Amino acid sequence: MAINYTEHFETRLRGIKEEGRYRVFATLERIAGRFPRAIYHAPDGSKKEVTIWCSNDYLGMGQHPKVLQAAHEALDNSGAGAGGTRNISGTTRYHVELEDSLADLHQKESALVFSSGYVANEGALSVLGKLLPDCVILSDSLNHASMIHGIKDSKQEKMIYRHNDVEHLEDLLKSIDSKRPKIIAFESVYSMEGDIAPVKEICDLADKYNALTYLDEVHGVGLYGQRGGGVAEECGQLDRVDVIEGTFGKAYGCMGGFITGDESIVDAVRSFAASFIFTTSLPPSVLAAAKASVEHLKVSDIERQKMRKNVKQFKSRLTDSGLPFMQGESHIVPLVVGEPNCCREVSDILMRDYDIYVQPINYPTVPKGTERLRLTASAAHSVEDVNHMADVLQDLWQSHHALRAVA
Ligand SMILES: *Cc1c(COP(=O)(O)O)cnc(C)c1O
């Protein structure tokens, strides 16, 4: 019997379609200078202007004049690509300058840039685990897929502690032979929950049980701390976290990932991480843009203040309307719908009737039954945008039976 490959793939796709978690991408054309507006290209070929409410470009840095100028200059100076891997002709002065700027951001000895935050987590955690014999990696239950894959790739023992639960973390640490190396891997701001980890308490435990700390600050860098160093900076713990990982793809408005830490750790990752070594390095234009963004946010607080004001106003309006959003301390506002098809329907209505784009977040990104709209009020939204969105959501929740049921 001949194997019917097509049928296998189609069956699997039908399965996720029936569960309501088939991903449909919205095609957007961002307009530099006009974010959060963008042109939406509908499947039927029609176009319209929409307002984005789910972007990670939290501070609008993706269109900041300094960032664009840096990208233009680097493109004109050095051309389109880096020309090689980091080891073979692909380390440019833009890489070195950006890494210096990042080490300074976190007050660490060294920094290393990767193609993305995903690759940074995957590469760094797998190497750190592999290089420490008989290591145990303690991982928060809601850690991002990139950390989970890095830990898996290290092939070391993994223990999962309940989300942000330091007592559970301590129970697990206690149970491990004190002679075994340990890494605690966690995030500062949890992207889908909008809550913030007890960074100090986790560092205290790391000291007590002699563990390394690995902190994903992807949703913290640029946004928290006096110079945008992240939550660890904001709570005075920068020097207590061994490895900080971040991205240029979110608040910095560009793309690429990085780690910072002691020279020995960063040099080990540089020397052993396959996903760092065997790939073409990022192009000068992207690196120059990222550096301009990082440097700007070290000294400018206006963008953070504007975003915070919008988030505060938005949360207060949702609270007044009694809408079921998750009450985290961060800038992210997850509004729970609790059912995948309904979640998609709300998103479709927002797009069709209100020209508002919010992607539905379904399993496996979040647990089943907690499907949600992950809303982000950015520095680029106006007060009118914020109030309009709050009005629209209030109307929708009042007029839709299914939504009232979960509220
Ligand atoms: C987005 C994200 C990443 C990956 O960063 P990219 O630069 O987009 O690859 C890592 N960790 C968390 C928590 C994220 O949300």
The ligand as a Tripos MOL2 file, in Angstrom:
@<TRIPOS>MOLECULE
LIG
   15    15     1     0     0
SMALL
NO_CHARGES

@<TRIPOS>ATOM
      1 C1          8.5370   36.4770   22.2350 C.3       1 LIG1
      2 C2          9.2060   35.7440   23.3510 C.ar      1 LIG1
      3 C3         10.4680   35.1650   23.1890 C.ar      1 LIG1
      4 C4         11.1400   35.0970   21.8560 C.3       1 LIG1
      5 O1         11.6460   36.3180   21.4570 O.3       1 LIG1
      6 P1         11.7750   36.6330   19.9010 P.3       1 LIG1
      7 O2         12.7990   37.6700   19.8070 O.co2     1 LIG1
      8 O3         10.4180   37.0380   19.4270 O.co2     1 LIG1
      9 O4         12.2000   35.3360   19.2470 O.co2     1 LIG1
     10 C5         11.0980   34.6310   24.2910 C.ar      1 LIG1
     11 N1         10.5120   34.6350   25.5050 N.ar      1 LIG1
     12 C6          9.2840   35.1580   25.6950 C.ar      1 LIG1
     13 C7          8.6970   35.1370   27.0460 C.3       1 LIG1
     14 C8          8.5820   35.7150   24.6250 C.ar      1 LIG1
     15 O5          7.3580   36.2050   24.8000 O.3       1 LIG1
@<TRIPOS>BOND
     1     1     2 1
     2     2     3 ar
     3     2    14 ar
     4     3     4 1
     5     3    10 ar
     6     4     5 1
     7     5     6 1
     8     6     7 2
     9     6     8 1
    10     6     9 1
    11    10    11 ar
    12    11    12 ar
    13    12    13 1
    14    12    14 ar
    15    14    15 1
@<TRIPOS>SUBSTRUCTURE
     1 LIG1         1 GROUP 0 **** ****
